[in-house]
Every structure is written in C-alpha cells, then in structure tokens.
C-alpha cells in the first residue's frame, strides 16, 4: 500500500472515530480500509486489515509463515484493547488474469487493462449481478 493510501485511511479513521480508532503497529502495508458496525454498545468505525497481508508483513520481518500466523493469532487478533480494536478480514480474491498482449497494449495506450476477463460477471445499470 502506498503511503498516500495509508494516510488517507488514517485520516478517515481520525475523522469518523473521533480519534479513537487504534492502528496495529508496523502493519501499515496491511491496512486496507475501515469497518463500521456495532462494537459493544456503540456504533464505531475501526481500522480494517487484510489478514493475509499481515502474514506477509511479518514474513518480511524474518518469520516463516507458521510463526507469523501464530504471532498474529496470539498478539494481534487475539488481543482486545477496547472497543476501538482493529478488525482483520480474510479476503478471497479471484485471480486477475491478463494476457501479456493486453497488458502491453494497455500500457502503450495509457489505459488500464480491460475488465472483461473470464469469471467476471456483467452487471446491469443498477449494479446487480446478472448471474443467476
């Protein structure tokens, strides 16, 4: 994640949570957004992290995958530090497959690659999936 994205999310958290939202130290690259919901007896906005990215960050610190998952489970997702504790999501993504020709053509034209890839589901104008 770029510093710009991190700063944007941190600014939104500060605005929406009256500065109460907590961030996980050292996991800036795994911060993907905010989550809103009922935490305890009040509605809150908290930091949202991608759990897989957290594992990658810790592996970058020298841990193997098993050590990183154990560390996260005990020290991060297993720690409650109040109602502003961040939440961690497991994000399931469909792989983005772009042919080399599409990628080269798009970069030459200054356009992003087409979103018409296998598995993409067209939507109607209201944004509803057309798959039944």
C-alpha positions in Angstrom: 0.0 0.0 0.0 1.3 3.4 -0.8 1.9 6.0 2.0 -0.8 8.1 0.3 -3.4 5.3 0.8 -2.3 4.7 4.4 -2.5 8.4 5.2 -6.0 8.6 3.5 -7.3 5.7 5.6 -5.7 7.1 8.8 -7.3 10.5 8.1 -10.8 8.9 7.6 -10.3 6.9 10.8 -9.5 10.0 12.7 -12.5 11.9 11.3 -15.0 9.1 11.8 -13.9 7.7 15.1 -13.1 11.0 16.9 -9.5 9.8 17.0 -10.3 6.7 19.0 -9.6 4.1 16.3 -6.5 2.1 17.0 -3.9 1.0 14.4 -1.7 -2.1 14.6 1.9 -1.0 14.9 4.1 -2.0 11.9 1.2 -3.3 9.8 0.7 -0.2 7.7 1.0 -2.2 4.4 -1.8 -4.5 5.5 -4.3 -1.7 6.3 -7.0 -1.8 3.6 -9.7 0.4 4.9 -12.3 0.9 7.6 -15.1 -1.2 9.0 -18.3 0.2 10.5 -20.5 -1.7 12.9 -21.7 -2.2 16.4 -18.8 -2.9 18.8 -20.1 -3.3 22.3 -22.9 -0.9 22.9 -22.0 1.7 20.4 -21.6 2.0 16.6 -18.0 2.6 15.7 -15.6 3.0 12.8 -12.4 0.9 13.2 -9.3 0.0 11.2 -9.7 -2.9 8.7 -6.7 -5.1 7.9 -6.2 -7.9 5.4 -5.1 -10.9 7.5 -3.1 -12.4 4.6 -1.2 -9.1 4.1 -0.4 -9.1 7.8 1.2 -12.6 7.5 3.2 -11.3 4.5 4.4 -8.3 6.5 5.6 -10.5 9.4 7.3 -12.8 7.0 9.1 -9.8 5.7 10.4 -9.3 9.3 12.0 -12.8 9.1 9.3 -15.1 10.4 8.2 -18.1 8.4 4.5 -18.5 7.6 3.7 -20.7 10.6 5.5 -18.3 13.1 3.7 -15.3 11.5 0.3 -16.9 11.8 1.0 -17.9 15.5 2.2 -14.4 16.3 -0.8 -12.8 14.7 -3.2 -15.2 16.5 -1.8 -14.6 19.9 -0.6 -11.0 19.8 -2.8 -9.2 17.2 -6.2 -10.8 16.5 -6.2 -12.4 20.0 -5.7 -9.1 21.7 -8.6 -7.0 22.8 -7.6 -3.4 23.6 -11.0 -1.9 23.9 -14.0 -1.1 21.6 -11.7 0.6 19.0 -9.7 -2.6 18.4 -9.0 -3.1 14.7 -10.7 -5.9 12.8 -9.0 -8.4 10.5 -10.6 -9.9 7.4 -9.8 -12.9 5.2 -10.2 -11.6 1.7 -11.0 -14.1 -1.0 -10.0 -12.7 -4.4 -10.4 -14.2 -7.8 -7.1 -14.1 -9.6 -6.8 -11.4 -12.2 -5.6 -13.0 -15.4 -4.3 -10.6 -18.0 -2.6 -11.7 -21.2 0.8 -10.3 -21.9 -0.6 -8.7 -25.2 -3.4 -7.0 -23.3 -1.0 -5.7 -20.7 1.5 -4.4 -23.3 -1.2 -2.8 -25.4 -2.9 -1.1 -22.4 0.4 0.4 -21.2 1.3 1.7 -24.6 -2.1 3.4 -24.9 -2.0 4.6 -21.3 -5.2 2.7 -20.4 -5.7 0.1 -17.7 -6.2 -3.5 -18.8 -9.8 -4.5 -19.8 -12.0 -5.8 -17.1 -13.5 -8.4 -19.4 -11.8 -11.4 -18.0 -13.0 -15.0 -17.6 -15.1 -15.2 -14.4 -16.2 -11.5 -14.4 -19.9 -11.2 -14.2 -21.6 -8.4 -16.1 -23.8 -6.1 -14.1 -27.0 -4.3 -15.0 -27.0 -0.5 -14.7 -28.2 -0.7 -11.1 -25.1 -2.7 -10.3 -26.9 -6.0 -9.7 -25.1 -9.2 -10.8 -26.6 -10.7 -13.9 -25.6 -14.3 -13.0 -28.4 -16.5 -11.8 
